[in-house]
Amino acid sequence: MELGTEKVVTRFAPSPTGLMHIGNARTALYSYLWACKNGGKFILRIEDTDRQRLVEGAAEEIIQTLQKLGLRWDEGPVYQSDRLEIYKEYAQQLVEKEFAYEKEGAVWFRVPKDGTTSWTDLVGSKEVVIQNSLHDDFVMLKSDGYPTYNFAVVVDDHLMGVTHTIRGVEFISSAPKHIMIYKAFGWELPKFAHLPLFLGSDKSKLSKRHGAKPASEFLKDGYLPEALLNFIALLSWTPPDGKEIISLEEMEQTFDISKAHLTNPVFDMEKLDWMNGEYIRRMSDEELTKMLQEYLVDHPAKDKIAPLVPLVKERIKKLSDFVPLTNFIFEKPEYEAEVFQKVKLDSLNVQEVLRKIVERLEKMERPWSSEKFEETFRELAKELNLPAGSIFQLIRIAVSGQLVTPPLLESIEILGETQALARVKFVLSSYPNF
């Protein structure tokens, strides 16, 4: 896109009527990236004029989420509720010019009944034309002195010098009203970019049943900010080199809003899990340990997790996977007879095999070497005419209560051989009446 000498100014302007959903996070990211790409300015504005729907703490949560994601603003946060006199002044100007009128204490915009309102949208470079007759007169300033969204957004975007208005496609229906107000004032229009809706896996509108949730909840669930931004960016844009793993710094250099996709993207949770796992695996053990310790703020043994990190690094997709995978190291596991029944033992019963496992463990010289451990239980499997995997799986469950753990012997080394043997003996004496 040719920008000439124009300084790019974008804004993210959420309404604190709830937590910031993932679609809003894409809007914030694209607005931020377009400003960065062009050496421009990114503004954060809190549109808190809908007093009936405000949610306490939502504005603070939005700000904190943006900070955690690493999106830095150059100006703001600006709160519209602090600017009521400005909106009142500009509404009065339109009344004086007869583009608006007062009725029942409110100020209404007079919509022209003839002609059309149009603009060329940056997404898809398509011209959008809407008949003015489809719109009725609308309120700009309510009787309580607060502006409506449609009025305040235009006044603020103009006064703040916004050159590119990036938002979701659901705002297309409001765009003609905004353009009418711009023209009534004789102000230059910004360029509009309306981003397509996210779809769920079944191609319907993304909802909670597809895994949709506020951006802050993804972070609480253990998704890395870098991975979440990477995933969101690629939902409606493809980097020039087609890379799937791309840093925020690389996005700042290569992003182009005019290349945003027109088609509705599918929000693929499996793809997000894969991408987050890729980010985890690319971290050093030290980096991952530090990140896990910060994430597991209430974990009683967070200072003791370092030895486990290399064991789980290839197995976890998000930080929250660490606890269920490793908790047996720090706490006595809970056992369920049904889990043991999933091990293929043919005609043998669990207690019979566990008894032989205990006999072998008690005879093994300590410390248990991986070579000797594997040799011993492969021999037992052969003796019992069982798959070796069944023997190791039975030991795994007896030690951890789980079908899936980090590598078995390495886990036992961290747990301690005495504790591991005690757990196998407990299962032997208690099965199946835990």
Secondary structure, 3 states (H helix, E strand, C coil): CCCCCCCCEEEECCCCCCCCEHHHHHHHHHHHHHHHHCCCEEEEEECCCCCCCCCCCHHHHHHHHHHHHCCCCCEEEEEHHHCHHHHHHHHHHHHHCCCEEEECCEEEECCCCCCEEEEEECCCCEEEEEEHHHCCCEEEECCCCCECHHHHHHHHHHHCCCCEEEEEHHHCCCHHHHHHHHHHHCCCCCEEEEECCCECCCCCECCHHHCCCEHHHHHHCCCCHHHHHHHHHCCCCCCCCCCCCCCHHHHHHHCCHHHCCCCCCECCHHHHHHHHHHHHHCCCHHHHHHHHHHHCCCCCCHHHCHHHHHHHCCCCCCHHHHHHHHHHHHCCCCCCHHHHCCCCCCCCCHHHHHHHHHHHHHHCCCCCCHHHHHHHHHHHHHHHCCCHHHHHHHHHHHHHCCCCCCCHHHHHHHHCHHHHHHHHHHHHHHCCCC
